[in-house]
Amino acid sequence: MKQKFIAGLLVVLMLLIVSCGKTEEPVTTPETGETESEVVETEEAGETPEAESSLPKHDTLVAEIGDRKVTKDDFNKSFLFQKLSVLNAYGENAFEGDEGKILTENLRNKVQQDLAKEQVFSILAENAGIQQDMEKAEEVYNNEFLAKNTEETLKYFEDNNLDKDFVKARIALETQIGDLVGMLHKEVEESDGFKELKESVKLVRARHILLPEAEEEKAKELKAQLDEDPSLFEALAKEYSQDTSAERGGDLGYFSKEEMVPEFSDAAYSLEVDQVSEPIKSQFGWHIIQTTEKGTLAEIAEKAEEDEAVKRLVLKHTQAEVIKMINERSAEQEAKTPIKYYSLED
């Protein structure tokens, strides 16, 4: 558990990967050897609400999924919970002015869709034999939610009537969905298809010396030294490279081809092990690259299982397969129990 337990973390993660929104995943960049965010689109499973004006009205509901109901009361409380997340992220003025009105409308629509999708995930969980555990939810409520949240957060919940029953219900639902994701994660890892996927993903490990664009001649000079003695690479990287990887002798660890800019990846993947490239120009400057290892994700994961970059790459591909599986199963379930949305207008 995290130090501050605010109900919603599991479902927020689920909805990010399943809905039509965007998620972020780390991508290694050759100028730093560290990570930055790349926005990745994911495919949506099922239907989204129609335009608000075209939705039928209902006195007490905002959505129905088979015999499951999403009430206006649950919607209003869930909106206030999600609103707290936005306030924490963007400040107390986030909902003010014209932009605040647009944000409010978008958030209301998102919460409506999220609550309906949660019920689809819950059906999938129950079909897999995973039930909600209210005793566990009570334990988490007392030991995590009350004990580890700030007074300010607890006051927000109290002021907005986000009572114990609401929070416990959220915890139970999110834990159920989290258990479903965990089950699917294991299912993917043990599948023959995923083993074949890992065999098909090629990785390299490389190191580089990065110099500014204006220092092409220096790059050629260093390459000449390395032609005479390739064992100097680590020492020259530490002395001359302008990348944070210099302290590691230029080592960038393992990476897949799409994680680097094309000029860098093309060179690194074309080299034989221990071969040193000619100076390669990218948007970051001049690179001298030495590929130190090659292999499939399966091979490298087996011998470098504690390597953080390798674990991240395995997790990335596992999550992609889990997302695909969830999308497919959600679509199948929604074909059996379609989501019917109702207008949010009073």
Beta strands, then each sheet from edge to edge (+ up, - down):
strand 1: 22-28
strand 2: 35-41
strand 3: 61-65
strand 4: 68-71
strand 5: 202-211
strand 6: 251-256
strand 7: 280-282
strand 8: 285-296
strand 9: 339-341
sheet 1: 1+ 2-
sheet 2: 4+ 3- 9+
sheet 3: 6+ 5- 8+ 7-
end
